[in-house]
Amino acid sequence: IISYLGAAVSTSQTLGLGTGVAYPIGVTTNTYVATNNFGSATCSFNVTVVDVEAPIISCPSDTTVCDTTATIINNIAPMASDNCSGETVTYTLSGATTGTGTGDASGTTLNNGITTVKYIVADAVGNLDSCSFNVEILTCVGIKEVYPLQGIEVFPNPVKDFIQVSFEENYTSLNLTLTSVEGKIIYQKNNVTSKKVTIDVAGFDNGIYFLQVTNGLKSNNYKIVKK
């Protein structure tokens, strides 16, 4: 509050931030000076901003990969956010693989078995959030057909979550169809040109399924056991 008698007063801010702007976390000192013909007066006050809101982090879902050795795992980055900038992410590995690191764990080599990946996000004042998921590296025994379409491998079988279909030959276009024992089509992918296809069967009922891989002229048929 500025009071005066008989002379015009001008005010100015010499330190701090004004109104209508975002204040940073911590203490900001604002200083104002009032001046008239007889001199000046100064006052100061502090604005303290405390961050009590924790950051948020979310993890990928559990995943299973088939291999015969330790495997480099990619695409397992978390999603982290905070109401204030400056959050940091770290991770720990436990189970079949152990270790720690900062940022994204993608590109890490994981051993056969189940590795739990735990991400922790911390903001500038120490508020925390965390999430975790499992990566299972299976030593898979697949079915490798050599006739009539060569170089196709389907694994694991029996399967729990994901069927992996890999192609050693350079097929220009393949069609994949998965059917139930009743003949109902429950998965179909046409014009496949990649070297590998992953079929998610985690939500399917346990039982027998049939996978057909065809190039339009020849077909391979696989009996799949879902457990």
C-alpha positions as a printed Julia matrix, in Angstrom:
227×3 Matrix{Float64}:
   0.0     0.0     0.0
   1.48    3.34   -1.06
   0.35    6.61    0.52
   1.48   10.13   -0.23
   0.59   13.71    0.48
   0.77   16.5    -2.0
   3.07   14.98   -4.63
   2.6    12.55   -7.5
   4.09    9.1    -6.95
   5.47    6.73   -9.57
   6.07    3.04   -8.89
   8.31    0.52  -10.59
   9.34   -3.07  -10.03
  13.08   -3.57   -9.68
  13.23   -7.27   -8.85
  11.14  -10.39   -9.4
   8.21  -11.21  -11.65
   5.02   -9.36  -12.36
   1.41  -10.44  -12.34
  -0.06  -12.81  -14.91
   3.13  -14.84  -15.37
   4.1   -18.34  -14.25
   6.35  -18.42  -11.21
   9.02  -21.11  -10.91
   9.18  -23.59   -8.06
  10.91  -22.07   -5.05
  11.06  -18.54   -3.64
  10.85  -15.46   -5.86
  11.45  -12.06   -4.25
   9.53   -9.13   -5.71
  10.75   -5.6    -4.97
   8.91   -2.35   -5.76
  10.09    1.26   -5.5
   7.79    4.26   -5.04
   9.24    7.67   -5.95
   8.04   11.26   -5.68
   9.65   14.69   -5.52
  10.77   14.13   -1.95
  12.49   10.76   -2.38
  11.67    7.08   -2.63
  10.52    4.11   -0.58
  11.08    0.41   -1.19
   9.17   -2.72   -0.21
   9.69   -6.41   -0.94
   7.75   -9.63   -0.55
   8.29  -13.28   -1.42
   6.2   -15.6    -3.59
   6.81  -19.26   -2.69
   5.73  -22.0    -5.1
   5.72  -25.57   -3.76
   5.36  -28.57   -6.12
   3.27  -31.22   -4.37
   2.05  -32.98   -7.53
   3.9   -36.17   -8.42
   4.91  -36.89  -12.02
   3.16  -39.66  -13.95
   4.73  -42.63  -15.72
   3.21  -45.56  -17.62
   4.91  -48.73  -18.82
   4.46  -51.0   -21.84
   2.51  -54.21  -21.31
   4.19  -57.52  -20.53
   5.88  -59.05  -23.55
   7.23  -62.44  -24.57
  10.03  -62.97  -27.07
  11.25  -66.27  -28.48
  14.98  -66.78  -28.88
  17.67  -69.28  -28.02
  20.14  -66.84  -26.45
  20.19  -63.51  -24.65
  18.25  -60.95  -26.68
  18.47  -57.2   -27.28
  15.04  -55.78  -26.48
  13.79  -52.61  -28.18
  10.64  -50.49  -28.05
  10.1   -50.68  -24.28
  10.26  -46.95  -23.52
   7.91  -45.59  -20.84
   5.72  -42.49  -21.14
   6.44  -39.88  -18.44
   5.05  -36.41  -17.79
   5.03  -33.79  -15.05
   3.23  -30.55  -14.3
   6.67  -28.91  -14.17
   9.57  -29.57  -16.5
  12.78  -31.28  -15.43
  11.65  -34.82  -14.61
  14.2   -37.65  -14.83
  13.62  -41.35  -15.51
  15.67  -44.27  -14.19
  15.14  -48.02  -14.4
  16.09  -51.2   -12.56
  16.17  -54.76  -13.91
  15.51  -57.75  -11.68
  14.94  -61.45  -12.19
  16.7   -63.18  -15.08
  18.62  -59.95  -15.79
  19.79  -57.4   -13.22
  21.02  -53.87  -13.67
  20.2   -50.18  -13.5
  20.21  -47.26  -15.9
  18.78  -43.88  -16.81
  16.18  -43.05  -19.42
  14.89  -45.71  -21.81
  15.88  -49.35  -21.24
  15.41  -50.15  -24.94
  18.53  -51.67  -26.47
  19.37  -53.61  -23.31
  20.36  -57.27  -23.63
  18.11  -59.48  -21.49
  18.82  -63.07  -20.48
  16.51  -66.01  -21.05
  13.76  -66.1   -18.44
  11.58  -63.37  -16.95
  13.09  -59.94  -16.34
  11.09  -57.3   -14.48
  11.71  -53.78  -15.75
  10.83  -51.05  -13.25
  10.81  -47.4   -14.31
  10.92  -44.56  -11.76
  10.26  -40.92  -12.64
  11.31  -38.12  -10.28
  10.61  -34.41  -10.56
  12.93  -31.6    -9.5
  11.79  -31.66   -5.85
  11.76  -35.43   -5.4
   8.14  -36.39   -6.07
   8.08  -39.92   -7.51
   5.99  -42.31   -9.56
   6.84  -45.78  -10.85
   5.59  -48.63  -13.0
   6.88  -52.07  -13.97
   6.34  -54.84  -16.5
   7.83  -58.22  -17.39
   9.82  -59.26  -20.44
  10.02  -63.02  -20.9
  12.69  -64.49  -23.17
  11.69  -68.05  -24.07
  13.84  -70.78  -25.52
  11.3   -71.78  -28.11
  10.86  -75.08  -29.87
   9.09  -74.35  -33.1
   7.64  -76.21  -36.03
   9.82  -75.76  -39.1
   8.16  -76.8   -42.32
  10.17  -77.6   -45.44
   7.25  -78.51  -47.68
   5.5   -77.12  -49.63
   6.63  -73.59  -48.63
  10.2   -73.71  -47.37
  11.9   -71.66  -44.69
   8.85  -70.9   -42.54
   9.03  -71.27  -38.77
   6.12  -71.04  -36.31
   6.88  -70.86  -32.59
   6.33  -71.4   -29.72
   3.97  -74.33  -29.84
   2.23  -74.76  -27.43
   1.73  -71.0   -27.11
   0.57  -68.78  -24.25
   0.57  -65.19  -25.52
   2.18  -64.63  -28.93
   2.75  -66.77  -32.02
   5.88  -65.81  -33.94
   5.94  -66.6   -37.67
   9.3   -66.06  -39.35
  10.24  -66.4   -43.0
  13.74  -67.34  -44.1
  12.9   -67.21  -47.79
  12.22  -64.0   -49.73
   8.52  -64.42  -50.35
   6.96  -61.49  -52.17
   3.51  -61.89  -50.62
   2.01  -64.3   -48.11
  -1.42  -64.58  -46.5
  -1.87  -65.78  -42.91
  -5.16  -67.09  -41.53
  -5.79  -68.46  -38.03
  -9.01  -70.4   -37.49
 -10.69  -72.19  -34.62
 -11.57  -75.89  -34.71
 -15.05  -74.81  -35.81
 -13.53  -73.11  -38.87
 -14.16  -69.56  -37.66
 -11.52  -67.06  -38.81
 -10.12  -65.28  -35.74
  -7.04  -63.68  -37.31
  -6.11  -62.8   -40.87
  -3.24  -60.85  -42.4
  -2.76  -60.58  -46.15
   0.07  -59.49  -48.43
   2.78  -60.03  -45.82
   6.22  -59.03  -47.08
   8.1   -58.71  -43.78
  10.43  -61.34  -42.36
   8.42  -61.82  -39.17
   4.81  -61.61  -38.0
   3.61  -61.66  -34.39
   0.08  -62.9   -33.64
  -1.37  -61.95  -30.25
  -3.42  -64.89  -28.91
  -3.27  -63.96  -25.23
  -7.0   -63.26  -25.14
  -8.02  -66.43  -26.97
  -9.53  -69.45  -25.23
  -7.25  -72.4   -24.6
  -7.57  -75.12  -27.21
  -6.63  -76.11  -30.74
  -6.26  -73.63  -33.62
  -5.1   -73.94  -37.2
  -2.74  -71.53  -38.93
  -2.52  -71.46  -42.71
   0.32  -69.69  -44.52
  -0.16  -69.47  -48.27
   1.26  -67.68  -51.27
  -1.84  -68.4   -53.34
  -0.32  -71.47  -54.99
   1.01  -73.49  -52.06
   0.01  -73.61  -48.42
   1.49  -74.69  -45.1
  -0.97  -75.69  -42.38
  -0.02  -75.72  -38.69
  -1.86  -77.11  -35.7
  -1.44  -74.64  -32.82
  -2.06  -75.51  -29.18
  -3.08  -72.53  -27.02
  -2.48  -73.01  -23.28
